[in-house]
Amino acid sequence: QVQLVESGGGVVQPGRSLRLSCAASGFTFNIYGMHWVRQAPGKGLEWVAVIWYDGSNKYYADSVKGRFTISRDNSKNRLYLQMNSLRAEDTAVYYCARDSSNPDIWGQGTLVTVSS
Amino acid sequence: QSTLTQPRSVSGSPGQSVTISCTGTSSDVGGYNYVSWFQQHPGKAPKSMIYDVTKRPSGVPDRFSGSKSGNTASLTISGLQAEDEADYYCCSYAGSYTVFGGGTKVTVL
């Protein structure tokens, strides 16, 4: 079945870096764009970034532009989010989601906590 | 990159219908037929209920329906059931980015 599994979350100090990973299975990964979406504790969903199926185009929310980088490895069916210069306000559950005009299939999420 | 506007909460009794609005601009909701709706229960990942304004993914009951007029999209839940109590988020394609609504809590009285 179609499945997305995120990993790499944890507790990190402000200003440090963290890389999230998303393993895809059950569908042809290299023909779909992919999103990262986050949700701060008790808050709503916030779109973070999208990457095209072949990695040729990437777009970011203004709140993370210049600090986060989305990438993918189609040979490994994996999506990544490199997060640098982390801030307290980046604390959230991070979801990867498959794109089909909008996110459609979602992973279960991985929690990132930015705290000293 | 602003947020789509949704009511904070709506409620209804079992069997009734409720409608959630989602207001954007001509740059997002009004400009594309790519509006989705997601249901989220506490502690769970979002689940797609409607995509491309009116389409239902396989397995979603036909009690859920979507529509759009101008810059406002709507989700209607007919024949409200206890398991429909959840948070609902709209989402729109906006060209080089994607935008979500602030979320609506649906309470079944």
Interface residues (C-beta under 8 A of the other chain):
Chain A: H35 V37 G44 L45 E46 W47 V50 Y59 Y60 A61 D62 Y95 S100 S101 N102 P103 D104 I105 W106 G107 Q108 G109
Chain B: Q1 T3 Y34 V35 S36 F38 Q40 A45 P46 K47 S48 Y51 D52 P57 D87 Y89 C91 S92 Y93 S96 Y97 T98 V99 F100 G101 G102 G103
